[in-house]
Amino acid sequence: DIPNAYITSTKQKRYLPGARVQYECESNFQMMGGNYVTCTDGEWSRGPICRDVTCGPPPEIAGGKVRGVKKSRYLPGESAHYQCWRGFEMTGASSIACQNGTWTELPKCK
């Protein structure tokens, strides 16, 4: 079994040498490597990896904070917005976005 993936080809009880089994990743996971495994000499080839592309909570920044309520997980494309404390000035964009499991560049408050 491949974590966070499911078989898309027809399941069989036994597989002949050379047989391929295709996989797809569950939602919010991205496939790395080929999308199938092959049966060779009674062994399966190395399967794909399904990588989590969601982001954890946005990081804290010195001299500022995340506006609103922080969620525990953010989907790709979702954003978080920052504001600086009184007397601090922001450099960079006030919003960051979740892209492929990481946040875009954080603003700075100086």
C-alpha positions in Angstrom: 0.0 0.0 0.0 1.1 3.5 -0.8 0.2 6.1 1.9 -2.3 8.7 0.8 -2.9 7.0 -2.5 -5.5 4.6 -4.0 -5.4 2.1 -6.9 -7.1 3.3 -10.1 -6.5 0.1 -12.1 -8.6 -3.0 -11.7 -7.6 -5.0 -8.6 -6.7 -8.6 -9.0 -6.0 -11.5 -6.6 -2.8 -12.4 -8.3 -0.6 -10.4 -10.7 1.6 -11.8 -13.5 5.2 -10.7 -14.0 5.2 -7.4 -15.9 1.8 -6.4 -14.5 1.3 -2.7 -13.7 -0.9 -1.2 -11.0 -1.8 2.5 -11.3 -2.3 4.9 -8.4 -3.7 8.4 -7.8 -3.1 10.5 -4.8 -5.9 11.5 -2.4 -7.0 15.2 -2.6 -4.5 17.7 -1.2 -1.6 15.3 -2.0 0.7 15.6 -5.0 2.3 12.6 -6.7 6.1 12.5 -7.0 7.6 9.8 -9.3 5.6 7.6 -11.7 2.0 6.8 -11.1 2.4 3.0 -11.2 4.3 0.0 -9.7 5.4 -3.0 -11.8 5.6 -6.7 -10.8 9.1 -8.1 -11.5 10.3 -11.5 -10.2 7.6 -11.6 -7.5 8.5 -8.1 -6.2 6.8 -4.7 -6.8 8.9 -1.8 -8.0 9.2 1.3 -5.8 5.9 3.2 -5.9 5.1 6.9 -6.1 5.1 9.2 -3.1 2.1 11.3 -2.4 3.3 14.5 -0.7 1.0 16.6 1.5 0.6 20.0 -0.2 -1.4 21.6 2.6 0.3 24.1 4.9 0.3 24.3 8.7 -0.5 27.5 10.5 1.2 30.6 9.2 4.4 31.4 11.1 4.7 34.2 13.7 6.7 37.3 12.7 8.6 39.7 14.9 6.8 43.0 15.4 3.5 41.8 14.0 0.8 39.1 14.0 -1.5 37.1 11.7 -4.9 38.9 11.4 -8.0 36.8 12.3 -8.2 33.2 13.5 -5.4 30.9 12.5 -6.5 27.5 11.2 -4.5 24.3 11.7 -4.3 23.4 8.0 -4.5 25.6 4.9 -5.3 24.3 1.4 -3.1 25.2 -1.6 -4.0 28.7 -2.8 -5.4 29.8 0.6 -3.8 32.8 2.2 -3.1 34.4 5.6 -2.8 38.2 6.2 -0.4 40.0 8.6 -0.4 43.3 10.3 2.4 45.1 12.2 2.2 46.3 15.8 1.8 50.0 16.3 5.0 51.8 15.6 6.3 49.1 13.2 6.3 49.4 9.4 5.8 46.4 7.0 8.1 45.6 4.2 6.9 43.0 1.7 3.4 41.8 0.9 1.0 41.7 3.8 -0.4 38.4 2.6 1.2 35.0 2.2 -0.2 32.0 0.2 0.1 28.2 0.7 1.9 26.8 -2.3 2.9 23.1 -2.6 3.0 22.7 1.2 5.0 25.8 2.0 4.2 29.4 2.6 5.3 32.2 0.2 7.7 34.8 1.5 6.8 36.4 4.9 6.5 40.1 5.4 8.8 41.9 7.9 7.8 44.4 10.5 10.5 46.9 11.5 
